């Protein structure tokens, strides 16, 4: 849902909720994927109009991939830390 394609990232920018979309790794992946596929046909298509419609920013695959890697690492560190804390408590039940 927060990949930037439904609802479009441009629509999220109108709602002033684009920050929430950018917290999700799917948005960065889709932007890099979109850039990789649209740049090779830049001579054929109106790339600026496509950027305005979708809301994606093309031409920054390095940033997209870097943030995707960083976010994945941080989310895994948080998840592992929470599992270790929960295991040290000795209880896996949410109701204890």
Buried (B, 14 or more C-beta within 10 A) or exposed (E): EBBBBEBBBBBBEEEEEBEEBBEBBBBBBBBBBBBEEBEEEEEEEEBEEBBEEBBBEBEBBEEBBEBBEEBEEEEEEEEEEEEEEEEEEEEEEEEE
